[in-house]
Amino acid sequence: MRRVTVNFIVNVVSFLVLLGLLSSGIIIALPHEHGPNETKPLGIGRGQWGDIHFWLGIIFVALMLVHLVLHWDWIKCYVKSFFCSSGAKEDCLK
């Protein structure tokens, strides 16, 4: 699979996981009641939403590590050019 395709898939999945993190975080932060009147969004209790939120966070961190690996050459080049003087950029980027 081409690197561009892998990057696209990682970016799309990261975005979807981030939306899941946002949604589960909002659900966890909502006021809730205890007992028989407890509201369970999608039939899932607050503790289970916490577990979902945790695992989505783990997946998101893993995807961000893959994202950094895919862009490592760009990161190195940018950092290298950042510390070079403006007159010697061409020599510095070699």
C-alpha positions as a Markdown table, in Angstrom:
| # | Residue | x | y | z |
|---|---|---|---|---|
| 1 | Met | 0.0 | 0.0 | 0.0 |
| 2 | Arg | 1.3 | 3.4 | -0.9 |
| 3 | Arg | 2.5 | 5.8 | 1.9 |
| 4 | Val | -0.1 | 8.4 | 0.9 |
| 5 | Thr | -2.9 | 5.9 | 1.2 |
| 6 | Val | -1.7 | 4.8 | 4.6 |
| 7 | Asn | -1.5 | 8.4 | 5.7 |
| 8 | Phe | -5.0 | 9.1 | 4.5 |
| 9 | Ile | -6.4 | 6.1 | 6.3 |
| 10 | Val | -4.6 | 7.0 | 9.5 |
| 11 | Asn | -5.9 | 10.6 | 9.3 |
| 12 | Val | -9.5 | 9.6 | 8.7 |
| 13 | Val | -9.5 | 6.9 | 11.4 |
| 14 | Ser | -7.8 | 9.4 | 13.8 |
| 15 | Phe | -10.5 | 11.9 | 13.1 |
| 16 | Leu | -13.3 | 9.4 | 13.8 |
| 17 | Val | -11.6 | 8.2 | 17.0 |
| 18 | Leu | -11.2 | 11.8 | 18.1 |
| 19 | Leu | -15.0 | 12.4 | 17.5 |
| 20 | Gly | -15.6 | 9.2 | 19.6 |
| 21 | Leu | -13.4 | 10.6 | 22.4 |
| 22 | Leu | -15.3 | 13.9 | 22.3 |
| 23 | Ser | -18.7 | 12.2 | 22.3 |
| 24 | Ser | -17.8 | 9.8 | 25.1 |
| 25 | Gly | -16.2 | 12.6 | 27.1 |
| 26 | Ile | -19.4 | 14.7 | 26.9 |
| 27 | Ile | -21.5 | 11.8 | 27.9 |
| 28 | Ile | -19.3 | 11.1 | 30.9 |
| 29 | Ala | -19.4 | 14.7 | 31.9 |
| 30 | Leu | -23.2 | 15.0 | 31.7 |
| 31 | Pro | -25.0 | 15.1 | 35.0 |
| 32 | His | -26.4 | 11.7 | 35.9 |
| 33 | Glu | -28.7 | 10.0 | 38.4 |
| 34 | His | -28.1 | 6.9 | 40.4 |
| 35 | Gly | -30.6 | 4.1 | 40.9 |
| 36 | Pro | -33.5 | 2.9 | 38.8 |
| 37 | Asn | -34.0 | 6.3 | 37.1 |
| 38 | Glu | -30.4 | 6.4 | 35.9 |
| 39 | Thr | -30.2 | 7.5 | 32.2 |
| 40 | Lys | -28.0 | 5.2 | 30.1 |
| 41 | Pro | -27.2 | 6.7 | 26.7 |
| 42 | Leu | -27.4 | 3.9 | 24.1 |
| 43 | Gly | -28.1 | 1.6 | 27.0 |
| 44 | Ile | -24.5 | 1.9 | 28.2 |
| 45 | Gly | -23.8 | 2.9 | 31.8 |
| 46 | Arg | -21.4 | 5.6 | 33.0 |
| 47 | Gly | -18.6 | 3.1 | 33.9 |
| 48 | Gln | -18.8 | 1.5 | 30.5 |
| 49 | Trp | -18.6 | 4.9 | 28.8 |
| 50 | Gly | -15.4 | 5.5 | 30.9 |
| 51 | Asp | -13.9 | 2.2 | 29.6 |
| 52 | Ile | -14.8 | 3.2 | 26.0 |
| 53 | His | -13.3 | 6.6 | 26.5 |
| 54 | Phe | -10.1 | 5.1 | 27.9 |
| 55 | Trp | -9.7 | 2.6 | 25.0 |
| 56 | Leu | -10.4 | 5.3 | 22.4 |
| 57 | Gly | -7.7 | 7.4 | 24.0 |
| 58 | Ile | -5.2 | 4.5 | 23.8 |
| 59 | Ile | -6.1 | 4.0 | 20.1 |
| 60 | Phe | -5.8 | 7.7 | 19.4 |
| 61 | Val | -2.3 | 7.8 | 21.0 |
| 62 | Ala | -1.2 | 4.8 | 18.9 |
| 63 | Leu | -2.6 | 6.5 | 15.7 |
| 64 | Met | -0.7 | 9.7 | 16.6 |
| 65 | Leu | 2.5 | 7.7 | 16.9 |
| 66 | Val | 1.9 | 6.2 | 13.5 |
| 67 | His | 1.2 | 9.7 | 12.2 |
| 68 | Leu | 4.5 | 10.9 | 13.6 |
| 69 | Val | 6.4 | 8.0 | 12.0 |
| 70 | Leu | 4.8 | 8.7 | 8.6 |
| 71 | His | 5.9 | 12.3 | 8.8 |
| 72 | Trp | 9.3 | 11.8 | 10.5 |
| 73 | Asp | 11.3 | 13.0 | 7.4 |
| 74 | Trp | 9.3 | 16.2 | 7.3 |
| 75 | Ile | 9.7 | 16.8 | 11.1 |
| 76 | Lys | 13.5 | 16.3 | 10.8 |
| 77 | Cys | 13.7 | 18.7 | 7.9 |
| 78 | Tyr | 11.6 | 21.3 | 9.6 |
| 79 | Val | 13.6 | 21.2 | 12.8 |
| 80 | Lys | 16.9 | 21.2 | 11.0 |
| 81 | Ser | 15.8 | 24.3 | 8.9 |
| 82 | Phe | 14.5 | 26.0 | 12.0 |
| 83 | Phe | 18.0 | 26.0 | 13.6 |
| 84 | Cys | 19.8 | 27.0 | 10.4 |
| 85 | Ser | 20.7 | 30.6 | 9.7 |
| 86 | Ser | 18.6 | 32.1 | 6.9 |
| 87 | Gly | 21.6 | 32.4 | 4.6 |
| 88 | Ala | 22.7 | 28.8 | 4.9 |
| 89 | Lys | 19.3 | 27.1 | 4.6 |
| 90 | Glu | 20.3 | 25.3 | 1.3 |
| 91 | Asp | 23.4 | 23.8 | 2.9 |
| 92 | Cys | 21.6 | 22.9 | 6.0 |
| 93 | Leu | 18.8 | 21.0 | 4.3 |
| 94 | Lys | 21.2 | 18.7 | 2.4 |
